[in-house]
Amino acid sequence: MLPTFTVIVYDVYPEYANNLGILKKDSLISKIWFWTTKSILRNAKANITIGRDMQKLIDSKTNDFDVSNVIIPNWSDENVIK
């Protein structure tokens, strides 16, 4: 059994590197990195994200698992800045 842990997500890899063109989406490194990230997020008790868009991405990686994904914005008030 894995220990209980929470992940605070500031950046999402390999998507970040794929979008910048640093890694090709279909490369072996990207596939392994994607699988590893997904596995970590799915096994966490909770995942904390810093914004709406990142939470949508994390939700898509954990959609069939009993994981709590929450937003704690640390840069701005999301109710004021849209």
N, C-alpha and C positions, 0 to 999 in steps of 0.2 A: 504494500500500500504506500502511495506517495504521501509525503508530508503536506499539510495544508499550507497554502501560500496565496498571496495576492500579487497581481502584476500591475504596475503603473506603466501605462503605455504612452510614451512621448513621440515615438516614431514607429512606423510599421514597415518592416523589411520582410521580404525583398521588394515589395511594391514600390517603396520610395526609390530604390536603386533602378528598378525597371522603368519607372516613369521618367527618370533623369537620363535614361539610356546608358547607364553604367553597366547594367547586366541585362542580357536578353531574357525575356520571360520564359522561354523554353529551354534555357541552359540548365545543365545538371546542377550547378551551384544554386541557381534560383529555385529549382524544384526542391532541393534538399532543405534550403533555408525556409521556404514556404511551409513545407511539412513540419519542420522543427518548431517554427513560430506557432503554427496552428495547434500542434500538440501541447505546447506550453500553455497557451491560452485556454484550451479545452480542459486541462487538468487543474487549472487554478480555481480557487474557491470564489474569487472575484477578480474582475479586470476593471481597472480605473482608467478612463480616457480623459483627454483634456478638451474634447469638443464633439459636436454633433456628427460631423463627417467621419471622424475617426471611430466613433461609437458604431456607426452603420457598418464600417468595414469589420470591426471586431465582432459585431453581431453576426455578420455573414460567415465568419470563421467558427463561431461557436453555437450556431442556431439550433442544433439538435442535442445540446448538452446542458446539464443543470449548472450553469455558470451565471453569476450575477455580473452584468456589465453596467457600470455607472459612469456618469460624467461628473467630474469635479474640475470645472474650468479654473485654471490658475493664471491666466493672462488677462482676462476681461470678464465683465458681467454679460453673459449671453442673453439676458433679458433686456439689456439696454442696447447692445451692439449687435446688429443683425448682419 
